Amino acid sequence: MAVTDQRLEQNTAFALGLDVGDFTIANRMDEGLKTTYSVKTKAGKQYNCYVMGTIGITGKNVSDAMCNEKGKPAVNPLTGK
């Protein structure tokens, strides 16, 4: 498994602009290179997220977390649309 729980929490905290511990991660599913999971913040917001992880010569590599608030359409972080 390329994605550790600690890395998952760190990348999710960064993506959502929260501190580690301000949310809980549930329903984690490791699907080859992709790890999908649900997030619930202490404020009650819920997100669907994923990261991509690989193991190579340079070690473990994990992408930034990509998260979308549940019930809202996905938004391109570069265009805001």
N, C-alpha and C positions, 0 to 999 in steps of 0.2 A: 504494500500500500504506500503510494507516494505522498499522500496527504495525511499529515498527523492532525490530531484534534487541536493541538496548540496552534499550528499554522492556519488551520481553518478559522479559528477564533480571531487570530491576529488579522488575517486578510479581510474577514467579515467586518471587524471593528473599523478598519480603515475605509472600506467601501461605504459603510453606513455613517461614518463620522461619529462613532460611539466609542466608549471605552470597553475593553474586554470586561465582562461581568455585567454589562448593562443589557444583555440579551441572552437568550438560551437558544441552543441549536438542537433540532429534533429531526427525525425521519431521514437520517443520513443514508444515502445509497451510493455505494462505490460501483460505478459502471465502466470498467476498463480505465480509460484515462480521465473520465469525467466523474466528479463527485457532486451530487445534488443534495440539497437539504433545505429545511424550513427554519426560519428565524422568527422569534417573538421577542420584542423589546419590552423593557420594564414599563414603557409608556403605552403598551398594548398594540403597537403596530406589528403587522405580520408581513414577512417577505418570503419569496421563493428565491433561492440562490444556487449558484454552482461555481466550481473552480475546476481547472484542468491541471492534472499533475502527471509528471513523468519522472523516471529514474534513468539517468544517463551517466556518461563518463564523469561529468562534473558534479554528480550527486543528484539529490532530489530538487526538482524545479516545480513550483506551484504558481499558477497564474493569479492575478488579482481576482477577487470575488466579484461576480456579476449578480446583482440582486434587483428584483422588481417587487414593489409593494403588491400584496395580494389584492385582486379586484381591480387593478389598474393596468392599462396596456404597457407593454415594454417600451422603454424610452432609450434612444441612442444617446449615450453620455456625451458624445461629441457635438451633436446638433440640438439636443434637448427635445427632439421630436420622436 
